[in-house]
Amino acid sequence: MARYSEVIINEDKSVRALMKVDFKFRKDQDFNSDYIAAYNYRYDKVYLLKRILDNKFKVDKLYSSGPGWWSIKSFVDGDIDVYWTKDVLYDKNHKVIFKLPKWIAEMLQFYYSYEHGNLIFTHLKEDIYISTRSKESVILISKKKKVLFRPSRYNNSTEVCPTCEVIYLDDIVFEDFQITEELLEKLKQLDTIDQMKELIQKELFINII
């Protein structure tokens, strides 16, 4: 389907489009919303559809790779309750949570992985989220502040983020680190992202003892 093709979504959720696409929608999708996320059953494209009239939508955004693809697919599957598009993180009602640059979104784990140390993008409290990638990053993000723990081998980045605090640590502290259920519960009991940052940093160093 070409971008900006028009799509008709009927009351029974059947779809008519300029080119045939078998859409999959989120189970609890509100079809009265002005925006609807979907992907095709070949899993090669995800769509953000924007209402233009009654039950008529246009393809507002289409992804075949990157954080937009991963986040919308996981959102439609019900694995996460947020998705990323056009440098913004949205909730399931398409309300803005906060702005999020693509270079950070690319580091987030938007899908389930069985690799040791990976943690899918997880809500902690209010607007604070956490994500980890094995041996690469531990990221705490919120509207006001984003804390990135990164191995020192990445300490040559030229990316700019006024609300980011990037903490470079020796590569070895990330080697076998993972967010356990116990640690996740401890983080959820804390009040601020700074308190969470201190706990994560402590746990990273404990990991090598």
Secondary structure, DSSP 8 states (H G I E B T S, - for coil): --TT-EEEE-TTS-EEESS---EEE-TT--TTSSEEEEEETTSS-EEEEEEEETTEEEEEEEESSHHHHHHHHHHHHTS-SEEEETTEEEETTS-EEEE--HHHHTTS--S---STT-EEEEEEETTEEEEEETTTEEEEE-SS-EEEEEEGGGTT-----TTEEEEEE-GGGGTT----HHHHHHHHH-SSHHHHHHHHHHHHHHTT-
